[in-house]
């Protein structure tokens, strides 16, 4: 059992010279003075003073200033419109609701006057959402994407966003400022020029 009791099996260890803690008042006072006026204290003060004199501020003054984020950053969801007709891209297929692993998407559809399916209610519980991006990947119409709005703090545990809040306003569509998704399946530039006519078989 001696090999287990003797843990000092290496010659690289060295003992640290630690002074005994003083017991009387005068010894404690000398220890405080010695630690206070040590050279490291003034070196630290000089480093702080030197950085203050530079006035080279690297801090982002949030919320007046914000750091740029990537185009594929997965933040609060956005619902897109069609460029041609400004209509809603969502066709109410329900794939985003089915693939959501956190079960935070709720969708209800109805048949309109023209016998077409339209979304009557669409909500996302941001309190449950883990921002995995599956809903945006499975969408066949690129209707739902993740935007850059990451300030989604709320005073409630269940924070819902509805369809109208996520949908792109018509003013942004007229101005042409709707940001398109740049991931897989997105609309690439000059796509109309690459379209080729399909030859007829008859």
C-alpha positions in Angstrom: 0.0 0.0 0.0 3.0 2.3 0.2 2.8 3.1 -3.6 -0.7 4.3 -3.1 0.0 6.3 0.0 3.1 8.0 -1.4 1.7 10.2 -4.2 4.9 12.1 -4.8 6.0 10.0 -7.7 7.5 12.7 -9.8 10.6 14.8 -9.4 9.1 17.8 -11.1 7.2 19.0 -8.1 8.5 21.9 -6.1 7.2 23.4 -2.9 5.9 26.9 -2.7 7.4 29.1 -0.1 4.3 30.2 1.9 4.7 32.4 4.9 2.8 31.6 8.1 -0.3 33.7 8.6 0.3 36.3 11.3 -1.6 36.0 14.5 -1.0 39.3 16.1 -2.3 42.7 15.0 1.0 44.2 14.1 1.9 41.3 11.9 -1.4 41.5 10.1 -0.9 45.2 9.5 2.6 44.7 8.0 1.2 42.0 5.8 -1.5 44.3 4.4 1.0 47.1 3.8 3.4 44.7 2.0 0.6 43.4 -0.3 -0.8 46.9 -0.9 2.4 48.7 -2.0 3.8 45.8 -4.0 5.0 46.7 -7.6 2.2 44.7 -9.3 -0.4 47.1 -8.1 1.2 50.1 -9.8 1.8 48.1 -12.9 -1.9 47.3 -13.1 -2.9 50.9 -12.5 -0.5 52.0 -15.3 -2.0 49.5 -17.8 -5.5 50.8 -17.0 -4.4 54.5 -17.3 -2.6 53.8 -20.6 -5.7 52.3 -22.1 -7.9 55.2 -20.9 -5.6 57.8 -22.5 -5.7 56.1 -25.9 -9.5 56.7 -26.2 -9.6 53.8 -28.7 -13.0 52.4 -27.8 -13.7 48.9 -29.1 -17.1 48.6 -27.4 -20.2 48.5 -29.4 -22.7 51.0 -27.9 -25.8 48.9 -27.9 -28.6 49.6 -28.8 -27.5 52.6 -30.8 -24.9 50.5 -32.6 -25.4 46.9 -33.6 -23.0 44.3 -34.9 -23.7 43.1 -38.4 -25.0 39.5 -38.6 -24.8 37.0 -41.4 -27.6 36.6 -44.0 -28.2 33.0 -42.8 -28.5 33.9 -39.1 -31.5 32.0 -37.7 -33.5 34.6 -35.7 -37.2 35.5 -35.5 -39.2 34.0 -38.5 -40.4 36.0 -41.5 -43.1 35.3 -44.0 -42.4 36.2 -47.6 -44.5 37.5 -50.4 -44.3 36.9 -54.2 -42.5 39.4 -56.2 -45.0 39.4 -59.1 -48.3 39.7 -57.3 -47.3 40.7 -53.7 -49.5 37.7 -52.6 -48.6 35.5 -49.7 -46.3 32.6 -50.6 -47.6 30.3 -47.9 -50.0 27.7 -49.4 -51.0 26.2 -46.0 -49.4 22.8 -46.7 -48.6 22.4 -43.0 -45.1 20.8 -43.5 -43.5 23.4 -41.1 -46.0 22.4 -38.4 -45.3 18.7 -38.9 -41.6 18.9 -38.9 -41.3 21.3 -35.9 -39.5 19.2 -33.3 -40.3 21.7 -30.5 -44.0 21.7 -31.4 -44.3 25.5 -31.4 -46.0 26.1 -34.7 -49.8 26.2 -34.9 -51.6 26.5 -38.3 -55.3 26.5 -39.2 -56.5 26.7 -42.9 -59.8 27.3 -44.6 -61.3 27.3 -48.1 -61.9 30.8 -49.5 -64.6 31.9 -51.9 -62.5 30.7 -54.9 -62.2 27.2 -53.4 -58.5 27.7 -52.6 -56.8 26.9 -49.3 -55.7 29.9 -47.3 -54.1 30.3 -43.9 -56.6 31.5 -41.3 -54.4 31.3 -38.2 -50.7 30.8 -38.0 -48.7 31.4 -34.8 -45.2 30.5 -33.5 -44.4 30.2 -29.8 -41.0 31.8 -29.5 -40.8 30.5 -25.9 -40.6 27.0 -27.2 -38.8 27.5 -30.5 -35.2 26.4 -30.6 -34.5 28.1 -34.0 -33.3 24.9 -35.6 -34.4 26.1 -39.1 -36.2 22.9 -40.1 -39.4 24.9 -40.9 -37.5 27.1 -43.4 -35.8 24.1 -45.0 -38.9 22.0 -45.6 -41.0 24.9 -46.9 -41.6 24.2 -50.7 -42.5 27.8 -51.5 -39.7 29.5 -49.5 -42.5 31.2 -47.6 -41.1 31.1 -44.1 -37.5 32.1 -43.4 -35.4 33.3 -40.5 -34.8 37.0 -40.4 -32.2 39.1 -38.6 -34.5 40.3 -35.8 -32.9 38.8 -32.7 -34.4 41.1 -30.0 -37.3 38.9 -29.0 -37.4 39.5 -25.3 -40.8 39.4 -23.6 -42.2 39.7 -20.2 -44.3 36.5 -20.7 -43.1 33.0 -20.7 -45.2 32.2 -23.8 -44.3 34.8 -26.5 -46.3 34.3 -29.7 -45.9 35.9 -33.1 -48.8 35.6 -35.6 -48.9 35.5 -39.3 -49.6 39.2 -39.9 -46.6 40.2 -37.7 -44.2 38.0 -39.6 -45.5 38.8 -43.1 -43.6 41.3 -45.2 -45.5 44.7 -45.3 -46.7 45.9 -48.7 -44.6 49.1 -48.3 -41.4 47.0 -48.3 -42.6 45.1 -51.4 -43.2 48.3 -53.3 -39.8 49.6 -52.3 -38.2 46.3 -53.3 -36.5 45.8 -49.9 -37.7 42.3 -49.1 -34.6 40.4 -48.2 -34.6 37.0 -49.9 -33.2 33.8 -48.3 -29.7 33.0 -49.6 -29.6 29.3 -48.6 -30.4 26.1 -50.4 -33.3 26.4 -52.8 -33.3 30.2 -52.9 -33.9 32.3 -56.0 -30.5 32.9 -57.7 -29.7 36.0 -59.7 -30.2 35.9 -63.5 -32.3 32.8 -63.2 -34.7 33.9 -66.0 -31.8 34.0 -68.5 -31.0 30.3 -67.7 -34.5 29.0 -68.4 -34.6 26.8 -71.5 -37.7 25.7 -73.4 -38.6 22.1 -73.0 -38.7 20.4 -76.4 -42.1 18.9 -77.2 -42.3 15.1 -77.6 -44.9 15.3 -80.5 
